[in-house]
């Protein structure tokens, strides 16, 4: 990589979290609040390549830059092997502090998680607020569409 090129590290839990240094990125992924409810897989060729979607992991491994230098541990051509890949971590959707090594243990835990009731209460409050303001939100969206039609384009785009 040349001096003019900059490497950007993207959080596997939220693509809008972008960091310029590997050291900061590796710390960020251990603390990211968007880990809730996610299952994390690691590339078989480079353990620092993380994915939350098994199909994205398979696509990545087909083109991973370390594929030629590392031994293949999982046969991705067999769909059964691909589906049974063990995750490196499974996070409870109610509390990111609750981490499990397999999906079944996490699902059993989430049925009885002590944070579940608090989570459901907050979700209900959020839904109620949205429902109360839904007509206002829809009216604002319609007004924006009409203004964009009048002006002939996206009103949020910068003028060129």
C-alpha positions as CSV (number, residue, x, y, z in Angstrom):
1,X,0.0,0.0,0.0
2,X,1.4,3.4,-1.0
3,X,1.7,6.3,1.4
4,X,-1.1,8.2,-0.3
5,X,-3.6,5.3,0.2
6,X,-5.4,5.2,3.5
7,X,-6.8,2.0,5.0
8,X,-10.3,2.3,6.5
9,X,-11.5,-0.3,8.9
10,X,-15.3,-0.9,9.0
11,X,-17.1,-2.2,12.0
12,X,-18.7,-5.6,11.3
13,X,-21.8,-4.7,13.5
14,X,-22.5,-1.3,11.9
15,X,-21.1,-0.3,8.5
16,X,-21.3,3.4,9.4
17,X,-18.6,2.9,12.1
18,X,-15.4,3.5,10.3
19,X,-11.9,3.9,11.8
20,X,-8.6,4.8,10.3
21,X,-6.4,2.8,12.6
22,X,-6.4,-1.0,13.2
23,X,-5.6,-0.5,16.9
24,X,-8.7,1.7,17.4
25,X,-10.9,-0.6,15.3
26,X,-9.9,-3.7,17.3
27,X,-10.8,-1.9,20.5
28,X,-14.0,-0.6,19.0
29,X,-15.4,-4.0,18.0
30,X,-15.0,-5.2,21.6
31,X,-17.1,-2.3,22.8
32,X,-19.6,-1.5,20.0
33,X,-23.1,-1.2,21.2
34,X,-24.5,-2.6,18.0
35,X,-23.3,-6.1,18.9
36,X,-26.7,-6.8,20.5
37,X,-28.3,-9.9,19.0
38,X,-25.5,-10.6,16.6
39,X,-23.8,-13.8,15.7
40,X,-20.1,-13.3,14.8
41,X,-18.1,-15.5,12.5
42,X,-14.4,-15.2,11.7
43,X,-12.7,-15.9,8.4
44,X,-10.9,-19.2,8.3
45,X,-7.9,-17.7,6.6
46,X,-7.5,-14.5,8.7
47,X,-9.0,-14.5,12.2
48,X,-9.3,-10.7,12.3
49,X,-11.8,-10.7,9.4
50,X,-15.2,-10.6,11.2
51,X,-18.7,-11.1,9.7
52,X,-22.2,-11.2,11.2
53,X,-23.7,-12.9,8.1
54,X,-22.7,-16.4,7.1
55,X,-23.3,-15.7,3.4
56,X,-21.1,-12.6,3.4
57,X,-18.4,-14.7,5.2
58,X,-18.6,-17.3,2.4
59,X,-18.3,-14.7,-0.3
60,X,-15.4,-13.1,1.5
61,X,-13.6,-16.5,1.9
62,X,-13.9,-17.2,-1.8
63,X,-11.8,-14.0,-2.4
64,X,-9.8,-13.6,0.8
65,X,-6.3,-12.3,0.2
66,X,-4.9,-14.8,2.7
67,X,-6.5,-17.8,1.0
68,X,-3.4,-18.8,-0.9
69,X,-1.1,-18.7,2.2
70,X,-3.4,-20.4,4.8
71,X,-4.8,-23.9,5.2
72,X,-8.5,-24.4,4.4
73,X,-10.3,-25.7,7.5
74,X,-13.9,-25.6,6.2
75,X,-15.3,-26.8,2.9
76,X,-17.6,-23.9,1.7
77,X,-18.7,-25.9,-1.3
78,X,-20.8,-28.1,0.9
79,X,-23.9,-26.2,2.1
80,X,-24.3,-28.3,5.2
81,X,-20.7,-27.6,6.4
82,X,-21.2,-23.9,5.6
83,X,-24.4,-23.7,7.7
84,X,-22.9,-25.6,10.6
85,X,-19.8,-23.3,10.9
86,X,-19.3,-22.5,14.6
87,X,-19.5,-18.8,15.5
88,X,-16.8,-17.1,17.6
89,X,-19.4,-15.3,19.6
90,X,-23.2,-15.0,19.9
91,X,-24.5,-11.9,21.7
92,X,-27.8,-11.6,23.6
93,X,-30.1,-9.1,22.1
94,X,-31.0,-7.7,25.5
95,X,-27.5,-7.1,26.9
96,X,-24.1,-7.2,25.0
97,X,-22.5,-8.4,28.2
98,X,-24.1,-11.7,27.7
99,X,-21.9,-13.6,25.2
100,X,-22.2,-17.3,24.2
101,X,-20.1,-19.7,22.2
102,X,-23.1,-21.2,20.3
103,X,-26.5,-20.1,19.0
104,X,-28.5,-22.7,21.0
105,X,-27.1,-21.5,24.4
106,X,-27.9,-17.9,23.5
107,X,-31.4,-18.7,22.4
108,X,-32.1,-20.6,25.7
109,X,-30.7,-17.6,27.7
110,X,-32.8,-15.0,25.8
111,X,-36.0,-16.8,26.9
112,X,-35.0,-16.0,30.6
113,X,-32.7,-13.0,30.3
114,X,-33.1,-10.6,33.3
115,X,-32.8,-7.6,30.9
116,X,-35.6,-8.9,28.6
117,X,-38.5,-7.1,30.5
118,X,-36.6,-3.8,30.5
119,X,-35.9,-4.2,26.7
120,X,-39.6,-5.0,26.0
121,X,-40.7,-2.0,28.0
122,X,-38.4,0.4,26.1
123,X,-39.5,-1.1,22.8
124,X,-43.2,-0.6,23.7
125,X,-42.5,3.1,24.6
126,X,-40.6,3.6,21.3
127,X,-43.5,2.0,19.3
128,X,-46.0,4.2,21.2
129,X,-44.1,7.4,20.4
130,X,-43.8,6.5,16.8
131,X,-47.5,5.6,16.5
132,X,-48.5,9.0,18.1
133,X,-46.3,10.9,15.7
134,X,-46.9,8.7,12.6
135,X,-49.3,11.1,10.9
136,X,-46.9,14.0,11.4
137,X,-43.9,12.0,10.1
138,X,-45.9,10.9,7.0
139,X,-47.0,14.5,6.3
140,X,-43.4,15.7,6.6
141,X,-42.3,13.0,4.2
142,X,-45.0,13.9,1.7
143,X,-44.2,17.6,1.9
144,X,-40.5,16.9,1.3
145,X,-41.4,14.8,-1.8
146,X,-43.6,17.6,-3.2
147,X,-40.8,20.1,-2.6
148,X,-38.4,17.9,-4.4
149,X,-40.8,17.6,-7.4
150,X,-41.1,21.4,-7.5
151,X,-37.3,21.9,-7.4
152,X,-36.6,19.0,-9.7
153,X,-34.3,16.8,-7.6
154,X,-33.1,15.8,-4.1
155,X,-33.2,18.8,-1.8
156,X,-30.6,17.3,0.6
157,X,-28.0,17.0,-2.2
158,X,-25.4,19.8,-2.3
159,X,-25.6,22.2,-5.2
160,X,-23.0,21.6,-7.9
